[in-house]
Structure formats: C-alpha cells, structure tokens
Amino acid sequence: MTTKGRCLCGNVSFDYRESELWCGHCHCESCRRNCSAPFTTFVGVSARAARFTGAAPAIYASSPGVERLFCRDCGSPVAYRSERFPGEIHFYAASLDDPAAVTPQFHVYWAERLPWIELADGLPRYEGSAVAG
C-alpha cells in the first residue's frame, strides 16, 4: 500500500508505504496560524516509511525542536516534525491525494480551540498534546 500527497502546485510531493500510526485534529494556535485555519488534521506516519518524491520542501523552525515543511513555490504546508515525536513525520491530511481515506480519531489542544468552533463528532478531546503534536 502506498499513500501519496502533494502541495497545491504539485512541486512538493510525498508518499508513505505503511499504514498511518494515527490521524487527529490539532487546535493549537501555532497550527492555526501556520494553516490560516481554525484547526488542522494530521496523519502520523513512521518517518522511515515516508519520502519526498518531488522537490524538497522548505523548512521553517517554528519553535525549538519543531520543523514545519512547506512548498517554497506555492506556500502550502505539507508536513510537521518534532523532537517530541522521534521517528515520526506528520503530514497534513488535506494534502493527501485521497484525504477521505483517513479517519480522524481525536482532537488535541482542545483547550486552545476557537470559541466559535462547535463539533459534535464524539471524538476524544485532549487539552494538550496527549496523543499528537
């Protein structure tokens, strides 16, 4: 099984060859600002199973031990890496060729959610990063 994804312009593309470790929504302020969205959804993947197949992504060190990978041409965010999650890379679910193929399992940084977000999905909600970054 190979899962593929890409940025908006297609220059940065990636794939991974194992099942996702997890899929979840993040409501933290940093992710909201990075994506200009009220929250974002990640898939956690083993870094050894993932590779970039197009242009190399640009990297922004958004905080100590955290890297946000994006396309230097169109600006699309494509991945997140953190020292807190060694051996993992987190891809944005929306950048997958088939984002409907993954199913979110939880919310993290629920305490930082925007007050006008009302979700009735029944998923577990963690105040911090109990599960993901």
C-alpha positions in Angstrom: 0.0 0.0 0.0 1.3 3.4 -0.9 -0.3 6.7 0.1 0.5 9.8 -1.9 0.1 13.5 -1.4 1.3 16.9 -2.7 1.2 20.6 -2.2 -1.1 22.9 -4.2 1.2 23.4 -7.2 2.4 19.8 -7.1 6.1 20.6 -6.9 6.5 19.0 -3.4 5.1 15.5 -3.4 5.5 12.7 -1.0 4.4 9.1 -0.3 4.5 6.6 2.5 4.3 2.9 2.4 2.9 1.9 5.8 -0.4 2.4 7.5 -0.9 5.6 9.4 0.0 5.5 13.1 -2.8 7.8 13.9 -5.0 10.6 12.5 -6.1 13.6 14.5 -7.2 17.2 14.6 -5.0 19.9 16.2 -6.4 23.1 17.5 -3.2 24.7 18.8 -2.5 28.4 17.9 0.7 27.5 16.1 -1.0 25.1 13.7 -3.9 27.5 13.2 -1.5 30.3 12.3 0.5 28.0 10.0 -2.5 27.0 8.1 -4.7 30.1 8.5 -7.5 27.7 9.5 -9.5 27.2 12.7 -7.8 23.7 13.1 -5.9 21.2 11.0 -5.8 17.5 10.6 -2.7 15.4 10.6 -1.7 11.8 9.9 1.2 10.5 11.8 3.5 8.2 9.8 6.7 6.4 10.5 9.5 8.6 9.1 11.3 5.5 7.7 8.2 4.7 5.6 7.9 8.3 4.2 9.8 10.0 1.4 9.6 13.2 -0.6 9.2 12.4 -4.3 9.2 15.8 -5.8 11.1 19.0 -4.9 12.5 19.1 -1.4 10.3 21.1 0.9 11.4 24.3 2.6 11.7 24.1 6.4 10.7 26.6 8.9 11.8 26.1 12.6 8.6 27.4 14.2 9.8 26.7 17.8 12.6 24.9 19.5 12.6 21.3 18.2 9.8 21.8 15.7 10.0 22.0 11.9 7.2 22.9 9.6 7.8 21.8 6.0 6.2 23.6 3.1 6.4 24.3 -0.6 8.7 27.2 -1.4 6.7 27.9 -4.6 3.0 27.8 -3.6 3.5 28.1 0.2 1.3 25.0 1.0 2.2 23.4 4.3 2.9 19.7 3.8 4.4 18.2 7.0 5.4 18.7 10.6 8.3 17.2 12.5 9.1 17.5 16.2 11.7 16.1 18.5 8.8 15.2 20.8 7.8 12.5 18.3 11.1 10.9 17.2 10.8 8.6 14.2 7.5 10.2 13.0 6.5 12.7 10.4 3.1 14.3 10.4 1.5 15.0 7.1 -1.5 17.3 6.6 -4.4 15.1 5.8 -5.8 17.7 3.4 -2.6 17.3 1.3 -3.2 13.6 0.7 -4.4 12.6 -2.8 -7.4 11.0 -1.1 -8.0 12.7 2.2 -11.3 10.9 2.6 -9.3 7.6 3.1 -8.2 8.6 6.6 -10.4 9.0 9.6 -9.6 11.3 12.5 -9.5 9.6 15.9 -9.2 12.5 18.3 -8.7 16.2 19.0 -5.5 17.7 20.6 -5.0 21.1 22.1 -8.8 21.3 22.6 -8.2 23.9 25.3 -6.9 26.3 22.5 -9.8 25.8 20.1 -11.6 28.9 18.9 -14.8 29.5 20.8 -16.9 29.6 17.7 -15.9 26.1 16.7 -18.7 23.6 17.7 -18.0 20.0 16.8 -20.3 17.1 17.6 -18.1 14.3 16.2 -17.9 12.4 19.5 -14.1 12.0 19.2 -11.9 12.1 22.4 -10.6 15.6 23.2 -7.3 16.2 24.9 -6.5 19.5 26.5 -2.8 19.3 25.3 -0.8 17.1 23.1 -1.6 13.8 25.0 -1.6 12.0 21.7 -0.1 14.1 18.9 1.7 17.4 18.1 
